[in-house]
């Protein structure tokens, strides 16, 4: 099996940009052509509409991006039918050779973490992902079952290090021995990079670092020189393409070593012809990010 | 609607103990009488077996504990069928007047946090809980959608403050201005107690504080005088009943203000007659904890 880090980086070198598209079913924004009824969470028709919409999105993304990032929260609000839809969407991604970074932000102790790891990395897992976002507030020991499972499945992990929201400093930014908490975490993760290392020099033990804090992204890169970074905050959250790739490193074809995610700005463009507007938004993002990493 | 804090505390005063039973479907430990085939996650029969087992558990718990704590990770490993089983189990809990503390440890930014909040507190949510565990590493702003939703639904939140695992000090215990990170978080939460306050003097904006660190529980109580505490680590994880209630406060009938969780020690007793052993383990835990709060 080829390590997640290599699968991602090699594919991105072919494509020439680091865009990842988030699959976030905001029920109130699903385009008219796909909507069903009132789109309330408890209505089974809502899950069907979400599935139809994202099947179309996935087909339009195939061959144009390396990875997608389904946000499991929005599927969970639809109950088990939402999870069923997500399982089918993940299967379609696999057919279309899109890597799946499941944005679940899971984190729990011992046996429970192992449960999540089996849910998302197990060989026969109904919702098998290529990579998973995880939360390390509970402690580094709680990452071990995830690292073990990712290693066995040649998968990746993106640990929440410095997030893109305004309050991300509340805990992540508290100063300990002259350095913020998030850098202590980054350093501890950096020492474990080997566990999910690929042959490109990158490690699938990655970090989430918000595009809205480019200086922080550079500091995280120093602490985790081999890590892939997953960068939310580009697009609707206001960060520019240049800010989004601040934590990338120079490779043979340009800056690399991460994924820049956009969701709403691509999924829900303001236009009457959704399909054409989607394609145009996608092209704009890949062009912008392609230029930023050139 | 009666606030979660009051519903919990008033019920516990009737019962005389703070035991909460965790519903953790470890597939390899489901008793023989309920098992189906190999109990692998992808087999639909596994979800059916888990549902049958916990229906029986819930019926045995009715009238004997105030609350149960389903661990969603173990249901997620079964895919959408696991979530479907969990929805039915939560509905049964409601019929049996057991409060449901959904152990999901969710945490995400803005609109995504709102998605989770709708999933678990929405009026028509398929998986509606009375309270939810959440992770605040992303920042206090990320708790707001959860607090808003809990407030509207008269629900509760248990924020991960100091967990029961050996590595819980890695981030939670880092020292900032002479105090550990977890106490900075507890103080910030303490100032928001009013948002989910009940008439008993307790607030449903609670904290998770592991039974394995009783001294830490006392410090958290000072920072969050009105908070309910959810205490994992009693039973299989080795903490005593006295350690588990270290963060409780003296009320009219004894120590109160929290839930002490036990899962494996009650669900999976080592005995050939599962039903009798379950009842005996349950009685032992309620007696022990009842004596500890007397």
Interface residues (C-beta under 8 A of the other chain):
Chain A: X24 X26 X40 X41 X42 X71 X73 X74 X76 X77 X78 X79 X80 X81 X83 X84 X87 X105 X106 X107 X108 X109 X110 X111 X112 X113 X115 X116 X118 X119 X122 X124 X125 X126 X127 X135 X136 X137 X138 X139 X140 X141 X142 X160 X163 X164 X165 X166 X167 X168 X169 X170 X171 X172 X174 X175 X176 X181 X184 X185 X188 X232
Chain B: X24 X26 X40 X41 X42 X71 X73 X74 X76 X77 X78 X79 X80 X81 X83 X84 X87 X105 X106 X107 X108 X109 X110 X111 X112 X113 X115 X116 X118 X119 X122 X124 X125 X126 X127 X135 X136 X137 X138 X139 X140 X141 X142 X160 X163 X164 X165 X166 X167 X168 X169 X170 X171 X172 X174 X175 X176 X181 X184 X185 X188 X232
